[in-house]
Amino acid sequence: MTVSVGLHHEDGTPPFDVRWSDTGRVTLLLPGPDARVQHLPPHDTMDVTPP
């Protein structure tokens, strides 16, 4: 899994700077046509209320 840590275009289109969860390394990501990008709110704005 990756987390986007930087954008190169104001409109949010690729490429993205991402941090890989398994290594912590930050790399440039150019998602292919079959990639799925899931947009989530920042952690500090997510609802953490238990169900």
C-alpha positions in Angstrom: 0.0 0.0 0.0 1.1 3.6 -0.6 0.2 7.0 0.7 0.4 10.0 -1.5 2.8 12.5 0.0 3.2 15.0 -2.9 1.6 16.2 -6.1 3.3 17.5 -9.2 0.2 19.1 -10.7 -2.3 21.5 -9.1 -5.3 19.4 -10.5 -4.1 16.3 -8.7 -3.3 14.3 -11.8 -0.2 11.9 -11.9 2.6 11.5 -11.2 2.4 11.3 -7.4 5.1 11.1 -4.8 4.2 8.2 -2.6 5.4 6.6 0.6 5.5 2.7 0.5 4.1 1.2 3.7 6.5 -1.7 3.8 9.7 0.3 3.4 8.9 3.9 4.2 10.6 4.8 1.0 9.3 7.8 -1.0 9.2 7.3 -4.8 7.6 8.8 -7.9 4.5 6.8 -9.0 3.0 6.9 -12.5 -0.1 4.7 -12.2 -1.0 2.6 -15.3 -4.4 2.6 -17.0 -5.6 -0.4 -14.8 -4.5 1.2 -11.5 -7.2 2.2 -8.9 -6.5 5.3 -6.9 -8.6 5.5 -3.8 -9.0 9.0 -2.3 -9.4 9.1 1.5 -9.7 12.1 3.8 -6.6 13.0 5.9 -6.2 11.0 9.1 -6.9 14.0 11.3 -10.3 14.5 9.7 -11.5 10.9 9.7 -14.4 9.9 12.0 -12.8 7.6 14.6 -16.0 7.1 16.6 -16.4 3.4 17.5 -19.5 1.7 15.9 
